[in-house]
Amino acid sequence: MRRIFEQERFLLVAVLAALVALPLEHWLLAQGQGVALLGAVALIAAIVCASMRVAHHAEQLAERVGDPYGTMILTLSAVLVEVVILAIMMSNQASPTLVRDTIYSAVMLDINGILGLAALMGGLKHGEQSYNDDSARSYSVMILTAMGISMVVPEFIPESDWKVYSLFTIGAMLVLYALFLRMQVGPHSYFFSYNYPEKKSRGGEARVASAAPVNVAWSVAVLVFGVVVIGVLAEVMSQTLDVGLEGSGAPPVLTAIVVAAISAAPEILTALRAALANRMQSVVNIALGASLSTVILTVPAMEAMALYSGQPFQMAMTPVQTVMVLITLVVCAINLNDGQTNAIEGMTHFVLFATFLMLAMLGL
């Protein structure tokens, strides 16, 4: 029992935060802007703790059941956290652009932030790092297609036809995801893998043999429970964050960046560890795969919510956002076209990420 408590200490922190926040929600909101903002920051930290445990158990399940179910668990668990937070926040505040801004922020964070920082740090340590360039091309073209259909074309759809186009978007995203999943775990699975030179170390086989068996029932239970805890925390966090930022002059996209960062927190740590271990293929799969999953799965989930409620979201990106996405994907296509990354390529993406943050601070 003690071992379980030690392993799940981050989730326990999140549970304690939820038990404290729920009865104190109205008190926090009544204490003024400063207290509400501090409460929101504490709740965001608790949500990150819970999301990291959800990601950990999803990875364990993926290793246990293998593909294609493992890939489905990993992608669905990551997107589920984001969708739960978005759905709860959308039900608490009238912000028709929150979904669009969150998806845009997630793509900027995943490709320019995670990939850029990982390639920069890995390049400084190892020089050129190899990966399978087929994966980068496949990811990039699907991200461009998915974002074009769901976040550029809607600008030209008449308001009277939004329900029809929403249904089309849901179908198109699901078809794209089905094809992507088939490619990733089927006959084209080699697109997304890379054969690294085996390091013959005395402890290599021992580590594999000593790997603890995965308790499937426990991992499923913790994963589901973690998502519930995240939902409870997000309910209170959305209210305190609204009060804390009200009249502060904070950029409108800040809330979307917070949601995207919460979802990406476990991915950032995993990608940096992979880059420093000279496993760039894992970084490419994490950064570009997370971006694709965010667009291709979050969009249909939120469009379905809009159809159910009868209230459309503003999904069309602003001109600035469209330009940033196009520059990002063009730079990504050029950088990831030769099967090797280096520190210069990482820096170009990281500068784009800094530009994204600067534009957000300017309210653009």
SVG drawing of the C-alpha trace seen along z (x, -y; Angstrom):
<svg xmlns="http://www.w3.org/2000/svg" viewBox="-29 -46 57 57">
<polyline fill="none" stroke="black" stroke-width="0.4" points="0.0,0.0 2.8,-2.4 4.4,-1.7 1.1,-2.6 0.9,-5.9 4.5,-6.7 3.9,-5.9 0.6,-7.9 1.7,-10.8 1.1,-13.3 -2.5,-12.0 -3.0,-12.2 -1.9,-15.8 -4.6,-16.5 -7.2,-14.6 -6.4,-16.6 -6.6,-19.8 -10.0,-18.8 -11.3,-18.0 -10.1,-21.4 -11.2,-23.4 -14.8,-22.2 -16.1,-23.4 -14.0,-26.6 -15.0,-27.5 -17.4,-30.3 -15.1,-31.5 -12.2,-31.8 -14.4,-33.7 -15.6,-36.1 -12.1,-37.0 -11.2,-39.1 -9.1,-39.0 -5.7,-38.2 -6.9,-35.3 -8.8,-33.9 -5.8,-34.1 -3.6,-32.3 -6.2,-29.6 -6.3,-29.2 -2.5,-28.8 -2.6,-26.2 -5.4,-24.3 -3.5,-24.4 -0.5,-22.8 -2.8,-20.1 -4.3,-19.4 -0.8,-19.0 0.0,-16.5 -3.1,-14.5 -2.6,-14.6 1.0,-13.3 -0.3,-10.2 -3.0,-9.7 -0.3,-9.8 1.9,-7.4 -0.8,-4.8 -1.9,-5.3 1.7,-4.5 1.7,-1.4 -1.5,-0.1 -0.1,-0.8 2.9,1.3 0.8,4.1 -1.9,4.4 0.3,3.5 -0.8,1.9 -3.2,0.9 -5.0,0.6 -1.9,-0.8 -1.7,-3.7 -5.4,-4.4 -5.1,-4.5 -2.2,-6.9 -3.8,-9.3 -7.3,-9.1 -6.0,-9.6 -4.0,-12.7 -6.9,-14.3 -9.5,-13.2 -7.8,-15.4 -7.9,-18.4 -11.5,-17.8 -12.7,-17.4 -11.1,-20.7 -12.4,-22.5 -15.9,-21.2 -16.1,-22.2 -14.6,-25.7 -16.9,-26.2 -19.9,-25.4 -18.8,-28.0 -17.9,-31.0 -19.2,-32.4 -15.9,-32.3 -16.7,-31.1 -13.0,-31.3 -11.6,-29.2 -11.6,-25.9 -9.9,-27.5 -7.3,-29.3 -6.6,-26.1 -6.0,-24.0 -3.9,-26.7 -1.9,-27.1 -1.4,-23.3 0.0,-23.1 2.4,-26.0 3.5,-24.4 3.9,-20.9 5.7,-21.7 7.6,-24.9 7.9,-24.5 8.5,-20.8 10.1,-19.9 12.2,-23.1 13.5,-22.8 14.2,-19.1 16.0,-19.4 18.0,-22.4 19.1,-20.6 19.6,-17.3 21.6,-18.9 23.9,-20.8 24.6,-17.4 24.7,-15.0 25.1,-17.1 23.0,-15.7 20.2,-13.3 18.6,-10.8 15.0,-9.8 12.7,-8.4 11.8,-11.3 8.7,-9.4 7.0,-10.0 7.6,-13.8 6.2,-14.1 3.2,-12.0 2.4,-14.0 3.0,-17.4 0.6,-16.8 -2.1,-15.5 -1.8,-18.4 -2.0,-20.9 -5.0,-19.1 -6.9,-18.8 -6.2,-22.4 -7.2,-23.7 -10.5,-21.8 -11.5,-22.6 -9.8,-26.0 -9.3,-27.9 -12.3,-26.9 -14.9,-27.7 -14.1,-31.4 -15.9,-31.1 -18.9,-29.1 -22.2,-31.0 -23.5,-31.1 -26.7,-29.4 -24.8,-26.4 -22.6,-25.9 -24.4,-22.7 -24.0,-21.0 -20.3,-21.9 -19.8,-20.8 -21.2,-17.4 -18.9,-17.2 -15.9,-18.3 -16.7,-15.6 -16.8,-12.9 -13.7,-14.2 -11.6,-14.2 -12.8,-10.7 -11.9,-9.3 -8.4,-11.0 -7.9,-9.5 -8.9,-6.1 -6.4,-6.3 -3.7,-7.6 -4.2,-4.8 -4.1,-2.2 -0.9,-3.7 0.7,-3.9 0.0,-0.3 -0.6,1.4 1.4,1.9 3.1,-1.5 4.1,-1.3 7.7,-1.5 7.0,-5.2 6.9,-6.0 9.9,-4.0 13.6,-4.1 16.2,-1.4 18.7,-2.8 22.1,-1.1 21.8,1.3 23.9,0.4 25.4,3.5 25.4,2.8 25.7,5.3 22.5,4.1 20.4,3.8 18.8,7.2 18.5,7.0 16.4,3.9 14.0,5.5 13.8,8.7 13.3,6.7 10.4,4.5 7.5,4.8 4.4,6.4 1.5,4.0 -1.6,4.3 -4.2,3.6 -7.2,3.3 -5.3,0.9 -4.0,-1.3 -7.5,-1.5 -9.0,-2.5 -6.4,-5.1 -6.7,-6.5 -10.4,-6.9 -10.2,-8.2 -7.5,-10.7 -9.7,-12.1 -12.6,-12.5 -10.3,-14.4 -9.1,-16.6 -12.7,-17.4 -13.5,-18.4 -10.4,-20.6 -11.1,-22.2 -14.6,-23.1 -13.3,-25.2 -10.2,-26.4 -12.3,-27.8 -14.3,-30.0 -11.3,-31.2 -9.3,-31.9 -12.1,-34.0 -12.3,-36.1 -8.5,-36.3 -8.0,-37.6 -11.0,-39.8 -10.0,-43.4 -6.3,-42.5 -5.5,-43.3 -4.3,-39.7 -4.3,-38.7 -7.5,-36.8 -5.5,-33.8 -3.9,-33.2 -6.6,-30.8 -6.2,-28.8 -2.4,-28.6 -3.0,-27.4 -5.2,-24.6 -2.7,-23.6 0.2,-23.7 -1.7,-21.5 -2.3,-18.8 1.3,-19.0 3.1,-18.9 3.8,-15.2 4.8,-15.3 7.4,-18.0 9.2,-15.9 9.1,-12.7 10.3,-14.5 13.2,-16.2 14.3,-12.9 14.2,-11.3 16.2,-14.1 18.9,-13.9 19.0,-10.1 19.6,-10.7 16.2,-9.2 14.9,-11.9 12.2,-9.6 10.4,-9.6 10.5,-13.4 9.0,-13.6 6.3,-11.1 5.5,-13.0 5.5,-16.5 3.9,-16.0 1.7,-13.1 0.3,-15.2 -0.4,-18.1 -2.2,-15.8 -4.2,-14.1 -5.2,-17.4 -6.6,-18.7 -8.0,-15.4 -9.8,-14.3 -10.5,-17.5 -12.2,-19.1 -14.9,-16.5 -15.5,-16.2 -16.1,-19.9 -18.0,-20.2 -20.4,-17.5 -20.8,-19.5 -21.6,-22.6 -24.2,-20.7 -25.7,-19.2 -26.0,-22.7 -27.0,-24.5 -24.2,-27.1 -21.5,-27.2 -17.8,-27.9 -15.6,-30.3 -13.3,-27.8 -11.8,-29.9 -8.3,-31.1 -7.4,-34.8 -5.1,-36.0 -2.2,-36.1 -2.9,-32.6 -3.2,-31.3 0.2,-32.9 1.9,-31.4 0.6,-27.9 1.6,-28.1 5.1,-29.4 5.4,-26.6 4.4,-23.8 6.6,-25.1 9.6,-25.4 8.8,-21.9 8.6,-20.4 12.0,-21.9 13.8,-21.0 12.4,-17.5 13.1,-16.5 16.5,-14.9 16.2,-12.5 18.4,-14.5 17.9,-17.4 20.5,-19.8 20.6,-22.7 20.0,-25.3 16.8,-23.6 15.7,-23.4 16.4,-27.1 14.3,-28.1 11.3,-26.4 12.0,-27.7 12.2,-31.3 8.8,-30.7 7.5,-29.6 8.9,-32.8 7.1,-34.7 3.9,-33.0 4.2,-34.0 5.0,-37.6 2.0,-37.8 -0.1,-36.4 1.2,-39.0 0.2,-41.7 -3.3,-40.2 -2.9,-39.0"/>
</svg>
